[in-house]
Amino acid sequence: MFRPLVAKYLERVAPLFSLSRRARIAAWILPRRSWYRFALLASRAQGKLKSRLGGNGPLTEALMLDSWLRELTLCGPFPIPWKAVETKVLDERKAGRGILYCWTHVPLFEIPMNALVTFGQKPDWIVADPGNITTEGNFLVPGLTVRLDAMATDKRVLTRIRTALASGKSVACLADAKIGGPLSSYALHVAGLVGAFIIFFWAERQPDGTINVTFQPAPHPLSLSPEHVQENLEFMRTMNRKALLALGVEPSEEE
């Protein structure tokens, strides 16, 4: 019954309103427990439509799910069915040592922030594009009312990351500027210079819609040498390429 209602909603409402307005209407009509399922079905429908028009359906579906989750979060908190599959490293934090949470622009990269908040390990800072930072200087966490303090990606961001890590703070950032873009090792270098511990994180949507969340130490979590930095970067590049190719996107190999 729910799926036909979503299809009818998209057919009648989508052409008339912006995504944010559609999300507000859906949030007003549906109980919060159904918001994620609605977002999932809506994004799948939009992906199928894109495929019929000759476009990249899987990529459209993935990006639209991220967009729906953001817009619904602006309407209020709601449950997102994620499951932690590897989190042991989160129990190994040492007092006074900075932590760099690092990954790449792939779908659902914000969901692990929900997990960190739930585990009581909210990052002190998250590095974000200015367009994803609220007017209050915060970053939205999907499904939660909690907001993260954000630092914008500008010319001073590496200095600010270094200062935060050196003072024992935790910082979450991405190693690329956009999906499919080249990866940068700058943040990994900075973490190594101040002795911060590097944790990689990612989320993977399962066929039933459940999201598996993983946190694991980088191959060289203290990144003590240029070789360590490159091996850490290569791990991210391999995982990034795997995720993007599954969506029909050819990632850039340049740094």
C-alpha positions as CSV (number, residue, x, y, z in Angstrom):
1,M,0.0,0.0,0.0
2,F,2.8,2.4,0.9
3,R,4.7,2.0,-2.4
4,P,1.7,3.0,-4.6
5,L,1.1,6.0,-2.4
6,V,4.7,7.1,-2.9
7,A,4.4,6.7,-6.7
8,K,1.2,8.7,-6.7
9,Y,2.8,11.4,-4.5
10,L,5.8,11.7,-6.9
11,E,3.6,11.8,-10.0
12,R,1.3,14.5,-8.7
13,V,3.5,16.6,-6.4
14,A,7.0,16.4,-7.8
15,P,6.4,18.5,-10.9
16,L,4.9,21.3,-8.8
17,F,7.3,21.9,-6.0
18,S,11.0,22.0,-5.1
19,L,12.6,19.1,-3.3
20,S,12.6,20.9,0.0
21,R,8.8,21.7,-0.3
22,R,8.1,18.1,-1.3
23,A,10.0,16.9,1.8
24,R,8.0,19.2,4.0
25,I,4.7,17.9,2.6
26,A,5.8,14.3,3.0
27,A,6.9,15.0,6.6
28,W,3.5,16.6,7.4
29,I,1.6,13.6,5.9
30,L,3.7,10.6,7.1
31,P,4.7,9.5,10.6
32,R,8.4,9.9,11.3
33,R,9.0,6.2,11.4
34,S,8.1,6.1,7.6
35,W,10.3,9.0,6.5
36,Y,13.4,6.9,5.7
37,R,11.3,4.4,3.8
38,F,9.6,7.1,1.9
39,A,13.0,8.7,1.0
40,L,14.3,5.3,-0.1
41,L,11.3,4.6,-2.4
42,A,11.3,8.1,-3.8
43,S,14.9,8.0,-4.7
44,R,14.5,4.6,-6.3
45,A,11.7,5.9,-8.4
46,Q,13.7,8.9,-9.5
47,G,16.6,6.6,-10.4
48,K,14.4,4.4,-12.5
49,L,13.1,7.4,-14.3
50,K,16.6,8.7,-15.0
51,S,17.5,5.3,-16.4
52,R,14.5,5.3,-18.7
53,L,15.6,8.7,-20.0
54,G,19.0,7.3,-20.8
55,G,20.8,8.7,-17.8
56,N,22.7,7.2,-14.9
57,G,20.0,5.7,-12.7
58,P,22.1,4.2,-9.9
59,L,24.0,7.5,-9.4
60,T,20.7,9.5,-9.4
61,E,19.1,7.1,-6.9
62,A,22.1,7.4,-4.5
63,L,22.4,11.2,-4.7
64,M,18.7,11.7,-4.4
65,L,18.6,9.5,-1.2
66,D,21.2,11.8,0.3
67,S,19.2,14.8,-0.7
68,W,15.9,13.5,0.6
69,L,17.6,12.6,4.0
70,R,19.0,16.1,4.3
71,E,15.7,17.8,3.5
72,L,13.7,15.5,5.9
73,T,16.3,16.2,8.6
74,L,15.5,19.8,8.3
75,C,11.9,18.9,9.1
76,G,12.8,17.0,12.3
77,P,14.5,13.9,13.7
78,F,13.6,10.5,12.4
79,P,15.0,6.9,12.6
80,I,17.5,5.8,9.9
81,P,18.1,2.0,9.9
82,W,21.9,1.8,10.1
83,K,23.9,-1.0,11.7
84,A,27.5,-0.9,13.0
85,V,29.5,-3.7,11.4
86,E,32.9,-2.6,12.7
87,T,33.5,-0.1,15.4
88,K,36.2,-1.6,17.7
89,V,38.6,1.2,16.9
90,L,36.3,3.7,18.5
91,D,37.0,2.1,21.9
92,E,40.8,2.6,21.4
93,R,40.8,6.4,21.7
94,K,43.7,7.8,23.8
95,A,43.2,10.9,25.9
96,G,44.9,14.0,24.5
97,R,45.5,12.5,21.0
98,G,43.7,14.1,18.1
99,I,41.6,11.9,15.8
100,L,41.1,12.5,12.0
101,Y,38.0,10.8,10.7
102,C,38.6,10.7,6.9
103,W,36.9,9.4,3.8
104,T,35.8,10.4,0.3
105,H,32.7,11.8,-1.4
106,V,30.5,8.7,-1.9
107,P,26.8,8.3,-1.2
108,L,25.8,8.2,2.5
109,F,29.1,9.5,3.7
110,E,27.2,11.6,6.3
111,I,25.5,8.5,8.0
112,P,28.6,7.6,10.0
113,M,28.3,11.0,11.7
114,N,24.9,9.8,13.0
115,A,26.6,6.7,14.4
116,L,29.4,8.7,16.1
117,V,26.8,11.0,17.8
118,T,24.8,7.9,18.9
119,F,27.9,6.3,20.3
120,G,28.7,9.5,22.3
121,Q,31.8,10.3,20.2
122,K,30.6,13.4,18.3
123,P,33.4,14.9,16.3
124,D,34.6,18.3,17.6
125,W,34.7,19.6,14.0
126,I,33.5,18.6,10.6
127,V,35.1,20.1,7.4
128,A,32.4,20.9,4.9
129,D,31.7,22.9,1.7
130,P,30.3,26.3,2.6
131,G,27.1,25.4,0.8
132,N,26.5,22.5,3.3
133,I,27.0,24.7,6.4
134,T,24.0,26.3,8.0
135,T,23.9,30.1,8.7
136,E,24.7,29.2,12.3
137,G,27.9,27.6,11.2
138,N,26.7,24.0,11.8
139,F,26.5,20.8,9.8
140,L,23.3,18.7,9.7
141,V,23.5,15.1,10.9
142,P,21.0,13.0,9.0
143,G,18.1,11.9,11.1
144,L,19.1,13.8,14.2
145,T,18.6,17.2,15.8
146,V,22.3,17.4,16.8
147,R,24.4,19.7,14.7
148,L,28.2,19.6,14.3
149,D,30.5,22.5,14.5
150,A,31.8,23.1,11.0
151,M,34.8,24.6,9.4
152,A,34.6,25.7,5.8
153,T,36.9,24.4,3.1
154,D,38.9,27.5,2.4
155,K,42.6,28.5,2.2
156,R,43.0,28.3,6.0
157,V,41.3,25.0,6.5
158,L,44.5,22.9,6.7
159,T,45.9,25.2,9.4
160,R,42.7,24.9,11.3
161,I,42.7,21.2,11.0
162,R,46.2,21.0,12.3
163,T,45.5,23.3,15.2
164,A,42.4,21.2,16.2
165,L,44.2,17.9,15.9
166,A,47.3,19.1,17.8
167,S,45.1,20.1,20.7
168,G,43.6,16.7,20.9
169,K,40.3,17.4,19.1
170,S,38.6,15.2,16.6
171,V,38.0,16.3,13.0
172,A,36.0,14.7,10.2
173,C,36.8,15.5,6.6
174,L,36.7,14.2,3.1
175,A,39.8,13.7,0.9
176,D,38.2,15.0,-2.3
177,A,36.2,18.1,-3.3
178,K,33.4,16.3,-5.1
179,I,32.2,12.9,-6.1
180,G,34.5,11.3,-8.6
181,G,37.1,14.0,-8.1
182,P,40.8,13.5,-7.4
183,L,41.8,12.5,-3.8
184,S,44.2,14.7,-1.8
185,S,46.6,13.5,0.9
186,Y,46.9,16.9,2.6
187,A,44.8,16.0,5.6
188,L,46.6,12.8,6.0
189,H,50.0,14.7,6.0
190,V,48.7,17.1,8.6
191,A,47.5,14.3,10.8
192,G,50.9,12.6,10.6
193,L,52.7,15.9,11.5
194,V,50.9,16.2,14.8
195,G,50.6,12.5,15.7
196,A,46.8,12.3,15.3
197,F,45.2,8.9,14.9
198,I,43.5,8.3,11.5
199,I,40.2,6.5,11.3
200,F,38.5,5.7,8.0
201,F,34.7,5.4,7.9
202,W,32.1,4.6,5.3
203,A,28.5,3.5,4.9
204,E,27.0,0.9,2.5
205,R,23.3,0.5,1.7
206,Q,22.1,-3.1,1.6
207,P,19.4,-4.4,-0.7
208,D,16.7,-4.1,2.0
209,G,17.6,-0.5,2.6
210,T,19.5,-1.0,5.8
211,I,22.8,0.9,6.0
212,N,26.0,-0.8,7.3
213,V,28.4,1.6,8.9
214,T,32.2,0.8,9.3
215,F,34.9,2.5,11.3
216,Q,38.4,1.1,11.0
217,P,41.9,2.4,11.6
218,A,43.8,3.5,8.5
219,P,46.5,1.0,7.3
220,H,49.0,3.3,9.0
221,P,46.8,5.1,11.6
222,L,49.7,7.4,12.8
223,S,51.0,8.1,9.3
224,L,54.6,8.5,10.4
225,S,56.2,8.7,7.0
226,P,55.5,9.8,3.4
227,E,55.2,6.2,2.5
228,H,52.6,5.7,5.2
229,V,50.6,8.6,3.8
230,Q,50.7,7.2,0.3
231,E,49.6,3.8,1.4
232,N,46.7,5.3,3.4
233,L,45.7,7.3,0.4
234,E,45.9,4.3,-1.9
235,F,43.5,2.4,0.4
236,M,41.0,5.2,0.1
237,R,41.5,5.4,-3.6
238,T,40.8,1.7,-4.0
239,M,37.7,1.8,-1.9
240,N,36.5,5.0,-3.6
241,R,37.0,3.5,-7.1
242,K,35.0,0.4,-6.1
243,A,32.1,2.4,-4.8
244,L,32.0,4.8,-7.7
245,L,32.3,2.2,-10.4
246,A,29.3,0.4,-8.9
247,L,27.4,3.7,-9.6
248,G,28.7,4.0,-13.1
249,V,31.1,6.8,-12.3
250,E,34.7,6.8,-13.5
251,P,36.8,8.3,-10.7
252,S,39.8,10.6,-11.3
253,E,43.2,9.0,-10.6
254,E,45.0,12.3,-10.2
255,E,45.9,13.8,-6.8
